[in-house]
Amino acid sequence: MDGFHFCSGVENIILDLEKIEASPKYVDLIKYLDSVVKVFDGPCASNNIIGNALFKIYEMGYVDEKTHKFFSYFWDMHKRCGLILVAQLKEK
């Protein structure tokens, strides 16, 4: 479209669940991601749920404040583009 720009698509790893398996709050986070975000059922495209999930990951101590600010900044810039939160298996 003439003069109209789309986001070309960006992918960021938010959290490697395999690296935090031994953490005390791991089960709570998995329950949250499964029941509220439902990320294991497929991609989540709700901006409100994605924003809450990013805060929950920060609140539970899985990312520091600097990283959370990066997430928040990215989220604010790209939420109009159609954000998706998805659980992916690692490529081996």
N, C-alpha and C positions, 0 to 999 in steps of 0.2 A: 504494500500500500504506500502510496506516495506521501512521504513525510511522517509516516507512522512507524515507530520502532518497537520491536518485541525484544524481550529478554532472550538471549540465545541459549539459555539453559546452563545451570551451574549445579554441581553436585559436591556436597561437603559431608564428610564423615563427622557425625555428632559425637558418637560414643561407641567404642568397641566393647560390646557386652562380654566377650570372651575374656577381656583383660580385667574385668571387675567381678568375675564369678565368685571369688573368695571374699568379697566385701560383705560387711554385716547387713547392709541395706539392699543387697542384690535382689532377694526374693520380693521385697516390697516394690522395688522399681519394676521388676518383671510383671508383677500383678497389676500395677498401675498401667504399664504399657499395653498389657493384654486386655484389661477390663475397661479402661477409660479411653485410651488412644486407639485401641484395637489394631495396633500396628502389625501384629502377627497374622491378622486376617487379610491384610492387604494395605495398600497405601492410604494414608490419612491426608485429606486435602482441606480440612477445616482450619482456617487461620487461628481461631480461638483455641482449639485443642492443641495445635502445634505450639502456639505461644505458651500455653499452660504446661505442656510437656517439657519445653526448653527450660522454663522456670523450675519445674520439679527436679529435673536433672541437676540444675545448679543448687537448688535448695537441699538436695540430698548429699551434696558435697562431691559430685562426680566431675564437676568442672569448677575452675576457680572464677573469681569475679571478672578478671580480664577476659577470659574466654566467653563468659556469659554476656559481657558487653559486646563482644564481636558477634555472637549469635543474635543479640537484640538488634544491633545495627543492621546486620544482614537481613533479618526478618523484616524490619521496618522498610528497608529499601526494596525488597522483593515480594512483599506480600501481595501487591497488586498484580504480580506476574503469575500467581498461582503456585504457591508453595506446596510441596508434598513431603511428608515424613514417611519413610519406608524402612522396614527391617530387611536387610540383605544378608545372604550368606557370603562369607569371604571366598574370594577366588583363591584356589590353591595352586 
